[in-house]
Structure formats: C-alpha cells, structure tokens
C-alpha cells in the first residue's frame, strides 16, 4: 500500500476505516481508477483501541472513491450492498 500521496498539489480527505483485507481491495481499485490515495494504520499501542486501516483519497475524486468502496464492500460481504 502507498503511504502518502505522490502529488503535492492533491488534497486528500478521509474515505473510511476498513479491515486490512477490505482496504487492500479498495486500494487496488483506486489505483486502477487513477485515484490518488494513502493510508494510515494504527501503531502498536493504538491498535489496542483502534481497529482497521484508514484510507484517504483525492478530495476531487471522493464521490468516485465512495462508489468504489461501496462496490468492493458489497462484493466482499454479500448482503451488505444496496438493493
């Protein structure tokens, strides 16, 4: 996973907090869509109360990123998608 955005002119916003597996799948789809992203995982101490990986995406592509996240979650967890 990429740690920080590669373009200093891009402002990122919080997309959500996900399990490592889900975050990895979403990250792959964000890459494929050309959406700048980065992640933050809890440190060894904060992992006691903070679970999952937080993903951040290009503010200008937030709607696209949300749609990707919804789709990935629905594919990974049948029954959680929109009907």
N, C-alpha and C positions, 0 to 999 in steps of 0.2 A: 504494500500500500504506500502511496505517496504521502509524505509527511506535511509538506507546505505547498501552497500554490506556486507554480513556476512563473507566473506573470505578475510582476509587482503592481501592475495597473488594475488588477482584478480585486474587487472587494468580495469577501465570502461571508455567507450567513449560515446559521445552523439549520441543517436539514433534519436531523433527528438522532436518536440514540438507538443503536441496534446491537443484536448479538454479533459476535465476530464473524460468524458464517454469513449472516444476512448482510452485514456491512461489506464484506468481501464481494458478494454477488452484486450488490448495488454499485460498488466502486467499479467493477468491471463494465457494467452497463453505462455508467457515467463516462468512463474512458471512451467506450465505443461511440457515445453521442458527442464526444468532444467537449464535455463539460468539465471545467476546472474544479478540482475538489481537493480536500485534505482531510485528515482525521486526527483525533486525539483519543488515546486510550488512557484509562486511569493508571496512575503509578502503583507501585507495590502496596503502599499504605492505603491510598484512597480506594483501591479495589475492594477493600473490606466493606465499603458502603456504596460505592458507585459501580454499577454493572454496565457492561457493554462498551461499544465504541461510538463516539460522537462523530458524525460526518458533517462537513461544512462544504458548501458549494458556491459557485459564482452567483452573486446576487441577481444578476441579469438573466440567469437561467434557472432560477428557483422553481418556477412552475413546471418546467420540463423535468427537473430533478425529482420533484414530488411525484410526478406521474411515473417516472421510472421506479422510484422506491415503492409506490403502491403496487405496481405490476410485479416487481420482484417478490414482495411480501406475499401477494396473492398466489404466486406460483410456488413459493416455498411452503406456505401454510394454507392448503386448500380449505375453503370455507371462510376465509377472512377477507376475501375480495368483495368488491361491490357487485351486486346482482343487477 
